Amino acid sequence: MNDIRTILRQASERLGDRLDAEVLLAHVLDVNRAWFFAHADDAPPADALVRFQALVDRRAAGEPVAYLTGRRDFWSLSLAVTPGTLIPRPETERLVEQAIERLPKRGRLLDLGTGSGAIALAIAKERPDATVHAVDASDAALAVARGNAGRLGLPVTFHRGDWFMPVNGERFDVVASNPPYIEDDDPHLGQGDLRFEPRSALASGADGLDDIRRIVRNAPPHLLPGGWLLLEHGWQQGAAVRRLFDASVWADVFTAVDLEDRDRVSGARVR
């Protein structure tokens, strides 16, 4: 019998994940997951079942759920995502928290490597008094970010270019970034969702810190006096990132941990 209960059970067994099965079926039926509780005995339309089974096949082959549905929830936002953007992850919300905490009233914030626009848009939503800019080198990513901003009605100014280049001469109270930070030869790049995400948004040199070094080195002229640079990084990179902040230029160097008590965001205030 092809009722909702049976369909979800079979898909969950195949995928080894009930949540993935529910998210995919909810996407196909254009309902929320709570709908399933009241409609467990219903049979979905035949064409919807065909589309669902096709998505289950693709998920079983490893494609990320976010790319299959074209959506990812981040902060309090539902964001469009594509294979041209990194998939926003919960740990990046820690970077948003740190940025909001340090952004003064009517402050100026820059999001470097914005991807889908997740960081910039979350901050723009929480701090409507702020002026928010975002940069990305990818036309495909910027198209997604601009689309998200327009759909959500959030005022972010987007720039195309390499890190600070398109905002040359401008200064900010906070610069926040989730840059590439995985080692080029990390085997995880060939596993799970990472196989499908843009490598340019993931890997950065032999130790994963090439882009972070560039950002730290080039950030001071783009920060207002006492402004903060905040960087997301890998859970084993906290000490290495802190060492990049030269004490003659930076003060109040710190690392914040994520919900699993792992190093996740490091930053410092320019002198």
N, C-alpha and C positions, 0 to 999 in steps of 0.2 A: 504493500500500500504506500503510495507516494504522498503521505501527509507530512506536514512540517516536522513533526517530532521524529519520524523515521528518516527523513532526508537529512536532518541535522545530525542525527546519531551516526548515520553511515558516513557522512562527510567528516565528522569529528574523528571517527576511527581511522579514516584514511589519512587525514592530515596530522593526527596526534594532537589536535588543538581545537577545543570547542569554540573558543573566542574567534579564531580565524573563520571557522565555518559560519558562525552567526553573522559576523561582519560582512562576509561575502553575500550571504543570502539576503540580509537586510538591504544591501546595496542593490541587488537585482530587483527586489520587490519594492524598493523605495519606501521602506518603513524603518522605524527604530527597533532596536533589539527587544525592547519591552513588549512589542507587538506579538512576539512569538508565544508569550505565556497565555494570551487569550485566544490564540489561533493555532494551537499545537495540532489540532485535528483537521485543519484545513488542508486542501491540496492546492498547491500553487499552479498558475497557468502553465501549460506545457512548454510554451516558448521561454518562460522564465526559468523553468527547470533546466532546459537545454543550456541557457546562458550561464546558469549557476554551475552546472557540471563542467562547462568549459573553463570557468574561473578556478574551480577546484583542481582541475588538471594542471593548470598553470601554476597554482600555488604549490601543488605537490611537486612540481618540477623546480621550485625554489623562488619563483617571482615574489617580490614583496607585496603584501596585502595593500599597502598604500598606493603602489603603482597600479594594481588591479582595479582599485576603486577610484583612483585619482584624488583621494582625500586623506588627510591626516589631521587629527586633533592635536593642538598644541596650545598650552596656556588655556585660555578660554575661547580659542578661535578654531574654526574648522577651515583648514587651508587646502587649496588645490596643490597637488604635487604631480610631477611628471618624472620620467627617467632622466630628464635634464637637470634635476635638482636633488640635493641631498634630502633624505627623509628626516624631518624634525624628530628629535628624540626627547624623552622626558628629562634626561639629565641636563639638557640645554636650558631648561627652565631655571636652573640654578644661576646661570649667567644672567638671565633676565632679572631675577631677584636682586643680584648684586648691582646691576646697572641702575635699577630703579632706586635702590637704597642710596646711591651716590650721586644721582642726577639732581642738581639743584632746581628750585622752582624756576620755571621758564628757561630751563637749561637747553643746551644743544647736545645732541647725541649722534654719533656715527656708528653704523653697523657695517663692518667690513666682511665681504664675502656673504652677502645676504641670502643667496639661494632662493628659497620660496618666499623670503621676506619674514620668516617666523619671528626672529628676534626684534627687528624694527617694528613690526606690526603689533606685537605683544606690548612693547613699551609705549607705542603711540596710543594704544587703547587705554593703558593704565595711566598715562601721563599726557592728557590732552593739552596741557600747558606747554609741553616741550616741543622743540623743533627737531625733527628726526630725519636724518639722511641715511641712505644705504647705498653701498657700492657692490658691484659684482662684475667680473670680467666676461661672464657668459651672457650672450643675447638671449639664449633659451631660458636661463634662470630669471633674468630680468623680466621677460614677458610674463612668466608665472607670477613673480612678485608683484608686478604692476596690476595684473589681473586680480590678485588677492586683495590688494589695497583698494582697488576700485569697488570690488564686490562688498568689502567690509566698510567702505566709507571712511578709511583712515588716511590721514594726510602725511604721507612719507614721500620725500624727494629722492628719486633713484638716479644713480649715475653709473655709466658703464666705464670700466677701466680696471687697471691692476692696482689693487690696494689703495694707497693714498693719492695716486696720480690724478684722478678726476676731481679731487677736492683740494688741489694745490692752492695754498693761500688761505684756506678756511681753517678755523680752529673750533674745538669742541670741548665741552665739559667732561664728556665721557666718550671713549672709543671702546666699543665692544666687538668681539669677534669670536666665531667658532671656525677657525681656519683648519685646513688639512693638518693632521698631526700623527698619522699612522706611518710607520716605517715602510719604505718602498718594498721590502722583501717580506713583510709580515704575512704569514700564511692565512690569516683571517680574511685578507682581501679576496681570497678565492673561495670563501665559504659564506653560506647564508645570504642575507639581504645584500651584503657588501658587494657581491658579485655583479649586481645589477645597477649599483649606484655609480655616478660619474667619478672615475678614479681621481680626476683633478681636484675634487672636493674632499678627498680622503687621505691621499698619500703625499708626503713632503720630505723626501730625502732619506738618507741612510738611517738617521735617528728620529725621523718624523718631525724635526723642529726647524727645518729650513724656512718655512713661511713665518713661523712665530719669531724667529730671529730677525727677519726683515721687518716685521711689524714693530717689534720692540725698538729696533734701531731707528726707524723712520717716524715713529709716533710723536716724539717731543715737540717738533714745530707745529704739529696739528692739534695740540692740547692747550687750552687756556691755562693760566697760572693755577696750579693745584689740581689740574684735571687728571682724570683716572684712565688708565688703560686696563681693560679686563679681557682675559683670554681663557676660553675653554681649552682643555687638553686631556690627554690620556691619563688614566688613574695612576700610572707609574711615572709620570713626567713632572709632578709638582716641584720637586727639588731642582730639577734641571731648568725648568722655566724660571723659577725664582732667581737662579744664578745669572740669568740673562739681564736682569735689571741692575745696571751699574749704579752703585750707591752715590756717585757724584751727580747723577741725573735724576734718580728716582728715590722716593721715600715711601715708608709704610708698605713695604712689600708683604704680600699675604697670599695664602692659599685657602680656599673654602672647599669643604667636602660636600659630596652629594648625599642623597638619602641612604646610600649604602655605606656611608662613612669613608668614601674613597676620594682622594684628591681629584678635583674636577675643574675649578676655576682659580686662576692666579692673576694677580694684578698689582699695580703700584700707582702712586700719585707722583706726577712730575713736580720737580722742585721749582 
